Amino acid sequence: MIHKQFRLFSHFVLAKVRFAMSLLEIKNLTLEFASGTRTVRVLDGVSLSIERGETLCLVGESGCGKTLTALSIARLVPSPPATYTGQILLNGQDVLKLSKAHLRRIRGGVVSYVFQEPSASLNPVLKVRTQIVESLKLHRPENATESEVVRLLKLVGIPAPEHRLNDYPFQLSGGMQQRVMLAIALASEPELLVADEPTTALDVTIQAQILDLLCALKRQFGMAILFITHNLGIVGEIADRAAVMYAGQIVELGPAAELLRQPLHPYTKALKASAPRLGVASARLTPIPGTVPSMDNLPPGCRFAPRCAMARPECSTAVPELIEVTPDRHVRCPFWK
């Protein structure tokens, strides 16, 4: 009896500890690729966390490392050729130390992905039913039934799901394909959903529908979402917190509403200034000069300095650290004030 009570108490304590810890903690993550005789570091000291039930938006231009950060969570960037260092703690377990068998349970079971090109992600020669059942068989084999497939399709807003079971991806619109991708991702009932620019190439009305659907599914399942985007407008609609990424580094991190209202880093300010605003008459947008630097040819000092309107001479020599300037606000710029 005493042993039974001790076991019950131990399970209770472990459950409390697991609930208290962050769902995801990335600590000083670096990702490198060998390029001939050189090593190119594409992620440099990335640190961020996601709480249970939270939506974190990862923002930045193309080529900043957003997708590589997301893929690293489930160690989907093959190693070799990639080399990981740092920690990726998912439910307290370091993903970088897990076996291949354990990784297969994590992928889909704990973290699922929805990518920006559903037509490229879906198998063109397999019916919708087959692709959803495949996910069910891997993670919830007892539910790999036609009725569960219909339920998932209905859940993501596909009308007349019973008649869509035998459709091929090419028979569906882009918005419907993205909903099927969501159904596949939700089939495993993940704790973290990674949405990598899922509204790209969709018209504005469908984009709004997909965003509303993601918010509704988050509330229904209590899952966390990592949403990757370059659109600050989306951040304001769905995010609890936001992380701004540039050239493989996090340059600003904080609550989404505060970050949008009062951005601190010059790059975040430039992104905000370059976005069109309703009700503001302007002949031209304010572009950010230049382009994101190649990761094998980074400028010295601050990586944004060559494009920064606020740059000072010391910006080209001193390498800025990510510092906490107020509670929950971090910025990689000593001249943020």
C-alpha atoms as a printed R data frame, in Angstrom:
    type eleno elety resid chain resno       x      y       z
1   ATOM     1    CA   MET     A     1   0.000  0.000   0.000
2   ATOM     2    CA   ILE     A     2   2.826  2.404   0.917
3   ATOM     3    CA   HIS     A     3   4.673  1.546  -2.288
4   ATOM     4    CA   LYS     A     4   1.506  2.144  -4.341
5   ATOM     5    CA   GLN     A     5   0.957  5.522  -2.680
6   ATOM     6    CA   PHE     A     6   4.606  6.434  -3.322
7   ATOM     7    CA   ARG     A     7   4.270  5.541  -7.001
8   ATOM     8    CA   LEU     A     8   1.104  7.641  -7.319
9   ATOM     9    CA   PHE     A     9   2.831 10.551  -5.586
10  ATOM    10    CA   SER     A    10   5.865 10.216  -7.900
11  ATOM    11    CA   HIS     A    11   3.647 10.268 -10.999
12  ATOM    12    CA   PHE     A    12   1.856 13.346  -9.634
13  ATOM    13    CA   VAL     A    13   5.153 15.170  -9.003
14  ATOM    14    CA   LEU     A    14   6.500 14.280 -12.459
15  ATOM    15    CA   ALA     A    15   3.274 15.494 -14.082
16  ATOM    16    CA   LYS     A    16   3.490 18.783 -12.184
17  ATOM    17    CA   VAL     A    17   7.140 19.261 -13.189
18  ATOM    18    CA   ARG     A    18   6.374 18.526 -16.848
19  ATOM    19    CA   PHE     A    19   3.494 20.994 -16.844
20  ATOM    20    CA   ALA     A    20   5.682 23.677 -15.249
21  ATOM    21    CA   MET     A    21   8.490 23.438 -17.816
22  ATOM    22    CA   SER     A    22   8.321 25.065 -21.230
23  ATOM    23    CA   LEU     A    23   7.124 22.834 -24.042
24  ATOM    24    CA   LEU     A    24  10.137 23.866 -26.143
25  ATOM    25    CA   GLU     A    25  13.395 25.477 -25.111
26  ATOM    26    CA   ILE     A    26  16.123 26.148 -27.666
27  ATOM    27    CA   LYS     A    27  19.373 27.115 -25.984
28  ATOM    28    CA   ASN     A    28  22.325 28.574 -27.895
29  ATOM    29    CA   LEU     A    29  21.625 26.473 -30.991
30  ATOM    30    CA   THR     A    30  24.174 26.546 -33.790
31  ATOM    31    CA   LEU     A    31  23.886 24.720 -37.090
32  ATOM    32    CA   GLU     A    32  26.851 24.358 -39.411
33  ATOM    33    CA   PHE     A    33  27.463 22.865 -42.848
34  ATOM    34    CA   ALA     A    34  30.800 21.829 -44.318
35  ATOM    35    CA   SER     A    35  31.417 23.660 -47.601
36  ATOM    36    CA   GLY     A    36  34.602 22.397 -49.190
37  ATOM    37    CA   THR     A    37  37.385 23.257 -46.788
38  ATOM    38    CA   ARG     A    38  35.195 25.783 -44.943
39  ATOM    39    CA   THR     A    39  32.442 25.471 -42.352
40  ATOM    40    CA   VAL     A    40  29.421 27.717 -42.810
41  ATOM    41    CA   ARG     A    41  27.397 28.537 -39.697
42  ATOM    42    CA   VAL     A    42  23.792 29.087 -40.768
43  ATOM    43    CA   LEU     A    43  22.303 29.367 -37.264
44  ATOM    44    CA   ASP     A    44  24.317 31.209 -34.652
45  ATOM    45    CA   GLY     A    45  23.398 31.039 -30.964
46  ATOM    46    CA   VAL     A    46  19.628 30.837 -31.431
47  ATOM    47    CA   SER     A    47  17.753 30.816 -28.105
48  ATOM    48    CA   LEU     A    48  13.983 30.915 -27.668
49  ATOM    49    CA   SER     A    49  11.188 29.092 -25.856
50  ATOM    50    CA   ILE     A    50   7.538 28.250 -26.442
51  ATOM    51    CA   GLU     A    51   5.097 27.678 -23.608
52  ATOM    52    CA   ARG     A    52   2.214 25.219 -23.779
53  ATOM    53    CA   GLY     A    53  -0.740 26.708 -25.626
54  ATOM    54    CA   GLU     A    54   1.295 29.694 -26.824
55  ATOM    55    CA   THR     A    55   1.686 31.068 -30.353
56  ATOM    56    CA   LEU     A    56   5.167 32.332 -31.183
57  ATOM    57    CA   CYS     A    57   5.752 34.046 -34.523
58  ATOM    58    CA   LEU     A    58   9.233 33.816 -36.048
59  ATOM    59    CA   VAL     A    59   9.647 36.801 -38.367
60  ATOM    60    CA   GLY     A    60  12.241 37.792 -40.958
61  ATOM    61    CA   GLU     A    61  13.109 38.004 -44.632
62  ATOM    62    CA   SER     A    62  13.805 34.952 -46.758
63  ATOM    63    CA   GLY     A    63  17.252 33.515 -46.038
64  ATOM    64    CA   CYS     A    64  17.361 34.564 -42.379
65  ATOM    65    CA   GLY     A    65  17.224 30.989 -41.010
66  ATOM    66    CA   LYS     A    66  13.577 30.726 -39.926
67  ATOM    67    CA   THR     A    67  12.833 27.414 -41.645
68  ATOM    68    CA   LEU     A    68  16.158 25.874 -40.578
69  ATOM    69    CA   THR     A    69  15.342 26.784 -36.978
70  ATOM    70    CA   ALA     A    70  11.943 25.110 -37.289
71  ATOM    71    CA   LEU     A    71  13.335 21.983 -38.954
72  ATOM    72    CA   SER     A    72  15.970 21.676 -36.241
73  ATOM    73    CA   ILE     A    73  13.288 21.230 -33.558
74  ATOM    74    CA   ALA     A    74  12.676 17.661 -34.738
75  ATOM    75    CA   ARG     A    75  16.226 17.295 -36.107
76  ATOM    76    CA   LEU     A    76  14.945 17.181 -39.671
77  ATOM    77    CA   VAL     A    77  18.134 18.692 -41.094
78  ATOM    78    CA   PRO     A    78  20.241 15.555 -41.732
79  ATOM    79    CA   SER     A    79  23.411 15.185 -39.686
80  ATOM    80    CA   PRO     A    80  25.806 14.763 -41.444
81  ATOM    81    CA   PRO     A    81  26.199 16.998 -43.436
82  ATOM    82    CA   ALA     A    82  24.804 19.348 -40.773
83  ATOM    83    CA   THR     A    83  26.392 19.660 -37.333
84  ATOM    84    CA   TYR     A    84  24.264 20.730 -34.360
85  ATOM    85    CA   THR     A    85  25.512 22.195 -31.085
86  ATOM    86    CA   GLY     A    86  23.529 23.607 -28.164
87  ATOM    87    CA   GLN     A    87  20.299 22.211 -26.766
88  ATOM    88    CA   ILE     A    88  16.774 21.659 -28.101
89  ATOM    89    CA   LEU     A    89  14.627 20.662 -25.124
90  ATOM    90    CA   LEU     A    90  11.214 19.276 -26.055
91  ATOM    91    CA   ASN     A    91   9.251 18.357 -22.935
92  ATOM    92    CA   GLY     A    92  12.569 18.488 -21.106
93  ATOM    93    CA   GLN     A    93  14.269 15.975 -23.421
94  ATOM    94    CA   ASP     A    94  17.236 17.076 -25.506
95  ATOM    95    CA   VAL     A    95  16.310 16.263 -29.115
96  ATOM    96    CA   LEU     A    96  19.998 16.370 -30.098
97  ATOM    97    CA   LYS     A    97  20.659 13.338 -27.867
98  ATOM    98    CA   LEU     A    98  17.680 11.160 -28.850
99  ATOM    99    CA   SER     A    99  17.987  7.910 -30.801
100 ATOM   100    CA   LYS     A   100  16.510  7.555 -34.288
101 ATOM   101    CA   ALA     A   101  13.682  5.384 -32.915
102 ATOM   102    CA   HIS     A   102  12.792  8.026 -30.331
103 ATOM   103    CA   LEU     A   103  12.973 10.765 -32.973
104 ATOM   104    CA   ARG     A   104  10.402  8.908 -35.082
105 ATOM   105    CA   ARG     A   105   7.964  9.093 -32.156
106 ATOM   106    CA   ILE     A   106   8.695 12.806 -31.675
107 ATOM   107    CA   ARG     A   107   8.201 13.670 -35.352
108 ATOM   108    CA   GLY     A   108   4.483 13.958 -35.821
109 ATOM   109    CA   GLY     A   109   3.689 12.600 -32.364
110 ATOM   110    CA   VAL     A   110   4.853 15.666 -30.420
111 ATOM   111    CA   VAL     A   111   5.655 18.194 -33.154
112 ATOM   112    CA   SER     A   112   3.940 18.330 -36.559
113 ATOM   113    CA   TYR     A   113   4.710 20.515 -39.562
114 ATOM   114    CA   VAL     A   114   2.609 22.371 -42.123
115 ATOM   115    CA   PHE     A   115   4.692 23.842 -44.953
116 ATOM   116    CA   GLN     A   116   4.049 26.739 -47.319
117 ATOM   117    CA   GLU     A   117   3.610 24.739 -50.519
118 ATOM   118    CA   PRO     A   118   0.944 22.054 -49.945
119 ATOM   119    CA   SER     A   119   1.071 21.033 -53.604
120 ATOM   120    CA   ALA     A   120   4.737 20.128 -53.118
121 ATOM   121    CA   SER     A   121   4.212 18.475 -49.715
122 ATOM   122    CA   LEU     A   122   1.253 16.264 -50.615
123 ATOM   123    CA   ASN     A   123   1.904 13.100 -52.614
124 ATOM   124    CA   PRO     A   124   0.297 13.710 -56.028
125 ATOM   125    CA   VAL     A   125  -0.415 10.009 -56.710
126 ATOM   126    CA   LEU     A   126  -2.081  9.172 -53.384
127 ATOM   127    CA   LYS     A   127  -5.653  9.971 -52.441
128 ATOM   128    CA   VAL     A   128  -6.469 12.265 -49.519
129 ATOM   129    CA   ARG     A   129  -7.774  9.299 -47.502
130 ATOM   130    CA   THR     A   130  -4.512  7.366 -47.906
131 ATOM   131    CA   GLN     A   131  -2.295 10.256 -46.818
132 ATOM   132    CA   ILE     A   132  -4.287 10.961 -43.655
133 ATOM   133    CA   VAL     A   133  -4.568  7.273 -42.743
134 ATOM   134    CA   GLU     A   134  -0.790  6.953 -43.078
135 ATOM   135    CA   SER     A   135  -0.336  9.522 -40.300
136 ATOM   136    CA   LEU     A   136  -2.998  7.838 -38.163
137 ATOM   137    CA   LYS     A   137  -1.359  4.422 -38.526
138 ATOM   138    CA   LEU     A   138   1.961  5.809 -37.340
139 ATOM   139    CA   HIS     A   139   0.715  7.682 -34.266
140 ATOM   140    CA   ARG     A   140  -2.838  6.533 -33.457
141 ATOM   141    CA   PRO     A   141  -3.281  3.135 -35.159
142 ATOM   142    CA   GLU     A   142  -6.459  2.356 -33.219
143 ATOM   143    CA   ASN     A   143  -8.094  5.364 -34.926
144 ATOM   144    CA   ALA     A   144  -6.981  4.647 -38.489
145 ATOM   145    CA   THR     A   145 -10.567  4.462 -39.751
146 ATOM   146    CA   GLU     A   146 -12.598  6.167 -42.438
147 ATOM   147    CA   SER     A   147 -14.809  7.827 -39.845
148 ATOM   148    CA   GLU     A   148 -11.748  9.430 -38.212
149 ATOM   149    CA   VAL     A   149 -10.517 10.705 -41.574
150 ATOM   150    CA   VAL     A   150 -13.936 12.255 -42.191
151 ATOM   151    CA   ARG     A   151 -13.861 13.818 -38.713
152 ATOM   152    CA   LEU     A   152 -10.427 15.367 -39.339
153 ATOM   153    CA   LEU     A   153 -11.460 16.749 -42.730
154 ATOM   154    CA   LYS     A   154 -14.589 18.232 -41.189
155 ATOM   155    CA   LEU     A   155 -12.500 19.648 -38.338
156 ATOM   156    CA   VAL     A   156 -10.323 21.658 -40.751
157 ATOM   157    CA   GLY     A   157 -13.330 23.033 -42.600
158 ATOM   158    CA   ILE     A   158 -13.514 20.905 -45.745
159 ATOM   159    CA   PRO     A   159 -17.145 20.780 -46.912
160 ATOM   160    CA   ALA     A   160 -18.735 17.411 -47.701
161 ATOM   161    CA   PRO     A   161 -15.673 15.511 -46.403
162 ATOM   162    CA   GLU     A   162 -17.228 12.123 -47.250
163 ATOM   163    CA   HIS     A   163 -16.962 13.056 -50.930
164 ATOM   164    CA   ARG     A   164 -13.354 14.308 -50.675
165 ATOM   165    CA   LEU     A   165 -11.858 11.093 -49.338
166 ATOM   166    CA   ASN     A   166 -11.003  9.732 -52.762
167 ATOM   167    CA   ASP     A   167  -9.819 13.008 -54.292
168 ATOM   168    CA   TYR     A   168  -6.225 13.451 -55.402
169 ATOM   169    CA   PRO     A   169  -4.393 16.673 -54.434
170 ATOM   170    CA   PHE     A   170  -4.626 18.087 -57.976
171 ATOM   171    CA   GLN     A   171  -8.429 17.997 -57.677
172 ATOM   172    CA   LEU     A   172  -8.331 20.445 -54.756
173 ATOM   173    CA   SER     A   173  -7.734 24.189 -54.647
174 ATOM   174    CA   GLY     A   174  -4.681 25.618 -52.864
175 ATOM   175    CA   GLY     A   175  -6.748 26.455 -49.782
176 ATOM   176    CA   MET     A   176  -8.253 22.953 -49.672
177 ATOM   177    CA   GLN     A   177  -4.801 21.391 -50.071
178 ATOM   178    CA   GLN     A   178  -3.569 23.418 -47.091
179 ATOM   179    CA   ARG     A   179  -6.539 22.198 -45.051
180 ATOM   180    CA   VAL     A   180  -5.643 18.611 -45.935
181 ATOM   181    CA   MET     A   181  -2.088 19.310 -44.747
182 ATOM   182    CA   LEU     A   182  -3.555 20.558 -41.466
183 ATOM   183    CA   ALA     A   183  -5.661 17.404 -41.154
184 ATOM   184    CA   ILE     A   184  -2.543 15.258 -41.635
185 ATOM   185    CA   ALA     A   185  -0.658 17.297 -39.024
186 ATOM   186    CA   LEU     A   186  -3.533 17.096 -36.518
187 ATOM   187    CA   ALA     A   187  -4.037 13.347 -37.015
188 ATOM   188    CA   SER     A   188  -1.286 12.663 -34.464
189 ATOM   189    CA   GLU     A   189  -2.706 15.180 -31.945
190 ATOM   190    CA   PRO     A   190   0.624 17.040 -31.592
191 ATOM   191    CA   GLU     A   191   1.594 19.311 -28.721
192 ATOM   192    CA   LEU     A   192   3.402 21.722 -31.065
193 ATOM   193    CA   LEU     A   193   2.323 22.677 -34.575
194 ATOM   194    CA   VAL     A   194   4.964 24.305 -36.782
195 ATOM   195    CA   ALA     A   195   3.329 26.351 -39.538
196 ATOM   196    CA   ASP     A   196   5.955 27.496 -42.052
197 ATOM   197    CA   GLU     A   197   4.357 30.371 -43.992
198 ATOM   198    CA   PRO     A   198   1.192 28.309 -44.579
199 ATOM   199    CA   THR     A   199  -0.663 31.228 -46.210
200 ATOM   200    CA   THR     A   200   1.910 31.892 -48.937
201 ATOM   201    CA   ALA     A   201   0.437 31.889 -52.483
202 ATOM   202    CA   LEU     A   202  -3.143 31.928 -51.132
203 ATOM   203    CA   ASP     A   203  -5.470 34.826 -51.832
204 ATOM   204    CA   VAL     A   204  -6.306 37.221 -49.010
205 ATOM   205    CA   THR     A   205  -9.702 35.700 -48.205
206 ATOM   206    CA   ILE     A   206  -8.288 32.166 -47.943
207 ATOM   207    CA   GLN     A   207  -5.350 33.460 -45.893
208 ATOM   208    CA   ALA     A   208  -7.771 34.926 -43.354
209 ATOM   209    CA   GLN     A   209  -9.712 31.644 -43.244
210 ATOM   210    CA   ILE     A   210  -6.548 29.609 -42.597
211 ATOM   211    CA   LEU     A   211  -5.448 31.985 -39.808
212 ATOM   212    CA   ASP     A   212  -8.892 31.835 -38.179
213 ATOM   213    CA   LEU     A   213  -8.809 28.049 -38.450
214 ATOM   214    CA   LEU     A   214  -5.384 27.832 -36.792
215 ATOM   215    CA   CYS     A   215  -6.546 30.003 -33.893
216 ATOM   216    CA   ALA     A   216  -9.684 27.885 -33.452
217 ATOM   217    CA   LEU     A   217  -7.710 24.619 -33.545
218 ATOM   218    CA   LYS     A   218  -5.223 25.992 -31.019
219 ATOM   219    CA   ARG     A   219  -8.051 26.763 -28.588
220 ATOM   220    CA   GLN     A   220  -9.719 23.409 -29.175
221 ATOM   221    CA   PHE     A   221  -6.614 21.243 -28.745
222 ATOM   222    CA   GLY     A   222  -4.595 23.447 -26.381
223 ATOM   223    CA   MET     A   223  -1.533 23.027 -28.589
224 ATOM   224    CA   ALA     A   224   1.300 25.490 -29.087
225 ATOM   225    CA   ILE     A   225   2.061 26.996 -32.504
226 ATOM   226    CA   LEU     A   226   5.328 28.169 -34.029
227 ATOM   227    CA   PHE     A   227   4.246 30.346 -36.942
228 ATOM   228    CA   ILE     A   228   6.888 31.401 -39.471
229 ATOM   229    CA   THR     A   229   6.169 34.500 -41.522
230 ATOM   230    CA   HIS     A   230   7.615 37.658 -43.053
231 ATOM   231    CA   ASN     A   231   4.308 39.485 -42.643
232 ATOM   232    CA   LEU     A   232   4.098 41.644 -39.516
233 ATOM   233    CA   GLY     A   233   0.346 41.985 -40.034
234 ATOM   234    CA   ILE     A   234  -0.068 38.280 -39.305
235 ATOM   235    CA   VAL     A   235   1.974 38.677 -36.112
236 ATOM   236    CA   GLY     A   236  -0.513 41.207 -34.813
237 ATOM   237    CA   GLU     A   237  -3.437 38.875 -35.531
238 ATOM   238    CA   ILE     A   238  -2.337 35.578 -34.001
239 ATOM   239    CA   ALA     A   239   0.876 35.843 -31.941
240 ATOM   240    CA   ASP     A   240   1.346 35.913 -28.170
241 ATOM   241    CA   ARG     A   241   5.083 36.533 -28.583
242 ATOM   242    CA   ALA     A   242   7.327 37.250 -31.550
243 ATOM   243    CA   ALA     A   243  10.971 36.619 -32.386
244 ATOM   244    CA   VAL     A   244  12.638 38.597 -35.173
245 ATOM   245    CA   MET     A   245  15.433 36.797 -37.010
246 ATOM   246    CA   TYR     A   246  18.203 38.168 -39.208
247 ATOM   247    CA   ALA     A   247  21.173 36.357 -40.794
248 ATOM   248    CA   GLY     A   248  20.945 33.305 -38.532
249 ATOM   249    CA   GLN     A   249  20.465 35.214 -35.253
250 ATOM   250    CA   ILE     A   250  17.551 36.322 -33.102
251 ATOM   251    CA   VAL     A   251  17.741 40.131 -33.049
252 ATOM   252    CA   GLU     A   252  14.591 40.906 -31.052
253 ATOM   253    CA   LEU     A   253  12.238 38.896 -28.858
254 ATOM   254    CA   GLY     A   254   9.219 39.890 -26.812
255 ATOM   255    CA   PRO     A   255   5.432 40.037 -26.447
256 ATOM   256    CA   ALA     A   256   3.923 40.527 -29.899
257 ATOM   257    CA   ALA     A   257   1.771 43.550 -29.037
258 ATOM   258    CA   GLU     A   258   4.692 45.406 -27.434
259 ATOM   259    CA   LEU     A   259   7.095 44.491 -30.213
260 ATOM   260    CA   LEU     A   260   4.732 45.833 -32.871
261 ATOM   261    CA   ARG     A   261   3.798 48.938 -30.931
262 ATOM   262    CA   GLN     A   262   7.370 49.863 -30.019
263 ATOM   263    CA   PRO     A   263  10.022 47.903 -31.936
264 ATOM   264    CA   LEU     A   264  13.529 48.226 -30.497
265 ATOM   265    CA   HIS     A   265  15.932 46.784 -33.065
266 ATOM   266    CA   PRO     A   266  16.591 48.821 -36.251
267 ATOM   267    CA   TYR     A   267  15.734 45.752 -38.353
268 ATOM   268    CA   THR     A   268  12.326 45.353 -36.687
269 ATOM   269    CA   LYS     A   269  11.714 49.079 -37.169
270 ATOM   270    CA   ALA     A   270  12.653 48.755 -40.839
271 ATOM   271    CA   LEU     A   271  10.317 45.782 -41.317
272 ATOM   272    CA   LYS     A   272   7.470 47.749 -39.765
273 ATOM   273    CA   ALA     A   273   8.213 50.827 -41.873
274 ATOM   274    CA   SER     A   274   8.248 48.767 -45.080
275 ATOM   275    CA   ALA     A   275   4.764 47.329 -44.500
276 ATOM   276    CA   PRO     A   276   1.762 49.057 -46.115
277 ATOM   277    CA   ARG     A   277  -0.756 50.590 -43.708
278 ATOM   278    CA   LEU     A   278  -4.459 51.155 -44.220
279 ATOM   279    CA   GLY     A   279  -5.580 54.752 -44.140
280 ATOM   280    CA   VAL     A   280  -2.090 56.174 -44.695
281 ATOM   281    CA   ALA     A   281  -1.647 57.861 -48.075
282 ATOM   282    CA   SER     A   282   1.844 57.250 -49.467
283 ATOM   283    CA   ALA     A   283   3.218 57.224 -52.983
284 ATOM   284    CA   ARG     A   284   5.859 54.618 -52.168
285 ATOM   285    CA   LEU     A   285   6.670 52.092 -49.468
286 ATOM   286    CA   THR     A   286   9.852 52.498 -47.454
287 ATOM   287    CA   PRO     A   287  12.124 49.624 -48.567
288 ATOM   288    CA   ILE     A   288  15.029 48.170 -46.626
289 ATOM   289    CA   PRO     A   289  18.151 48.816 -48.746
290 ATOM   290    CA   GLY     A   290  20.326 45.891 -49.778
291 ATOM   291    CA   THR     A   291  19.703 42.203 -49.166
292 ATOM   292    CA   VAL     A   292  20.244 39.625 -46.434
293 ATOM   293    CA   PRO     A   293  23.977 38.707 -46.536
294 ATOM   294    CA   SER     A   294  25.162 35.280 -47.564
295 ATOM   295    CA   MET     A   295  25.974 33.160 -44.519
296 ATOM   296    CA   ASP     A   296  29.428 32.364 -45.921
297 ATOM   297    CA   ASN     A   297  30.228 36.056 -46.391
298 ATOM   298    CA   LEU     A   298  28.914 37.894 -43.354
299 ATOM   299    CA   PRO     A   299  29.917 41.503 -42.638
300 ATOM   300    CA   PRO     A   300  32.070 42.159 -39.552
301 ATOM   301    CA   GLY     A   301  30.403 43.305 -36.349
302 ATOM   302    CA   CYS     A   302  26.624 43.713 -36.499
303 ATOM   303    CA   ARG     A   303  25.209 41.746 -39.422
304 ATOM   304    CA   PHE     A   304  22.539 44.345 -40.113
305 ATOM   305    CA   ALA     A   305  24.941 47.317 -40.012
306 ATOM   306    CA   PRO     A   306  25.435 47.618 -43.832
307 ATOM   307    CA   ARG     A   307  21.662 48.096 -44.259
308 ATOM   308    CA   CYS     A   308  20.975 50.051 -41.070
309 ATOM   309    CA   ALA     A   309  20.056 53.743 -41.206
310 ATOM   310    CA   MET     A   310  21.147 54.108 -37.564
311 ATOM   311    CA   ALA     A   311  24.556 52.440 -37.930
312 ATOM   312    CA   ARG     A   312  27.598 53.924 -36.203
313 ATOM   313    CA   PRO     A   313  31.294 53.266 -36.907
314 ATOM   314    CA   GLU     A   314  31.568 50.869 -33.943
315 ATOM   315    CA   CYS     A   315  28.746 48.739 -35.378
316 ATOM   316    CA   SER     A   316  31.181 47.355 -37.947
317 ATOM   317    CA   THR     A   317  33.656 46.192 -35.312
318 ATOM   318    CA   ALA     A   318  31.729 45.177 -32.176
319 ATOM   319    CA   VAL     A   319  29.591 42.015 -32.282
320 ATOM   320    CA   PRO     A   320  26.347 42.776 -30.389
321 ATOM   321    CA   GLU     A   321  24.890 40.370 -27.831
322 ATOM   322    CA   LEU     A   322  21.207 39.618 -27.285
323 ATOM   323    CA   ILE     A   323  20.445 41.529 -24.078
324 ATOM   324    CA   GLU     A   324  17.339 41.754 -21.898
325 ATOM   325    CA   VAL     A   325  16.403 45.440 -21.737
326 ATOM   326    CA   THR     A   326  13.078 45.063 -19.893
327 ATOM   327    CA   PRO     A   327  11.292 41.964 -18.555
328 ATOM   328    CA   ASP     A   328  10.546 39.688 -21.531
329 ATOM   329    CA   ARG     A   329  12.066 42.157 -24.043
330 ATOM   330    CA   HIS     A   330  15.384 41.169 -25.658
331 ATOM   331    CA   VAL     A   331  17.274 43.030 -28.380
332 ATOM   332    CA   ARG     A   332  20.596 42.546 -30.176
333 ATOM   333    CA   CYS     A   333  21.627 46.204 -30.410
334 ATOM   334    CA   PRO     A   334  23.443 48.391 -27.833
335 ATOM   335    CA   PHE     A   335  21.915 51.535 -29.385
336 ATOM   336    CA   TRP     A   336  18.288 50.456 -29.144
337 ATOM   337    CA   LYS     A   337  17.156 53.528 -27.158
